[in-house]
Amino acid sequence: MSLTFHWFLPTNGDSRHVVGGGHGTPATASGQDRPPTVAYLSQIARAAEQLGFAAALTPTGAWCEDAWLTTAMVSQNSERLKFLVAFRPGSVSPTLAAQMASTFQRQSGGRLLLNVVTGGESHEQRAYGDFLDKDARYRRTGEFLHIVRQLWDGKSVDLDGEFLRVEEAKLSRLPDPVPEVYFGGSSSAAGEVAAKYADVYLTWGEPPAQVAGKVAWIRALAAEHGRTPRFGIRLHVITRDTAAEAWAEADRLLDGFDPETVRAVQAGLARSESEGQQRMLALHGGSRDSLEIHPNLWAGIGLVRGGAGTALVGSHDEVAERIKEYHALGIDEFVLSGYPHLEEAYWFGEGVLPRLAAQGLWTHPDGRASVPSAQVPFTG
């Protein structure tokens, strides 16, 4: 199977420094170096499209712009790129969400993917009027996806569930194609939902041995339901012509982490209810020491950012080898990002993707033999 690569739209702002935020932590001040305007996000989307990324993930939460609205606007300034829209089931009815997805598919030419995020932080959920605890939120997500999938199949749905109730729910127009559902989570409650409903199970960038354990876990749970999901991983990337250049860039980012900001962010993340977030924190323990936790896997991003906190760092050849290492474990999709997102898309797209293409592991979505030649807009 050819590998699939997705990029990221920084709807909380972009910078030459790491922009914080997520899991109840505030965005760092540097996040407004490049505000998340439609014009700038469209520039990133067009670059990702040209380079051969299949889709772009947009986050969800109080710390960023709304993903549905933003991607709907950016889609009008791109042609092929799909949008992996993150959203929380507790914020909208399942019938409306199914209808929104159907509309998005028609208006964008079938370019919607859905990243269903249950929500790991109760205090943030309460700000949106959601007062369920974490396990209950996952049970509600299961009911939500049960309804949505039946609606997309053209069925009339009646359900009087633990959390959701619909009567004679039906879509007048079905999505074409039906959006694929991406889903992540490290708790047992998350695993049950993923096994039943996820087309792609996503994990954050943990060391290969831990990723292998997650893949085996979800694969076994899904088999009980007669399902075989695909697997993806969420990582940042710092890739350069030489390893020395890549690690110098990682050191530059690390030098920009204010110690007080690190302490404040780590204290906030330590209260997180997300098992995935706790696994991220355990990789570095809040310390700047020993951040390379596996060859070319750097945990420094997680010192100031919630959620995905690791980066692949190295030469283009080294990063390509690490991608092959994860692929050997069953990972077929890579959701990547880097600071700034415009420049790092070019570094990866022009440095790593041609190497994978030459080995028969990746094909440009447009059918090109390799990515087109282009100049990196900024390299400072």
Secondary structure, 3 states (H helix, E strand, C coil): CCCEEEEECCCCCECCCCCCCECCECCCHHHHCECCCHHHHHHHHHHHHHHCCCEEEECCCCCCCCHHHHHHHHHCCCCCCEEEEEECHHHCCHHHHHHHHHHHHHHHCCCEEEEECCCCCHHHHHHCCCCCCHHHHHHHHHHHHHHHHHHHCCCCEEEECCCCEEEEECCCCCCCCCCCEEEECCCHHHHHHHHHHCCEEEEECCCHHHHHHHHHHHHHHHHCCCCCCEEEEEEEEEEECCHHHHHHHHHHHHHCCCHHHHHHHHHHHHCCCCHHHHHHHHHHCCCCCCCEEECCEECHHHHCCCCCCCEEEEEHHHHHHHHHHHHHCCCCEEEEECCCHHHHHHHHHHHCHHHHHHCCCCCCCCCCCCCCCCCCCCCC
